[in-house]
């Protein structure tokens, strides 16, 4: 998946597990899932602890939630509202110098904390 928010940034994720419509966590026991940023030319691996690997993605009938704490959250009707966002660093490794929950970490992937998706 690649996302193009209204900020002009480009980012996405490769999730090495089968998406599900059930409202439950989807695990990646292999640890091969990752988030990437085309603007920063970096990839961010799923953290290695068993707890993080069990929360690679959340299933459901709304938009995808990648990682615990919403490393990436794409809302339902993401091209009509600014409810999508990122709280980067919940399950996926942050770049050096970023702290989970900080404003900089929340805007790192999408250019701002909440955004409209113009293309995916």
Secondary structure, 3 states (H helix, E strand, C coil): CEEEECCCCEEEEECCCCCCCCCCEECCCCCCCEEEECCCCEEEEECCCHHHHCCCEECCCCCCEECCCCCEECCCCCCCCCCEECCCCCCECCCCCCCCCCHHHHHCCCCCCEECEEEC
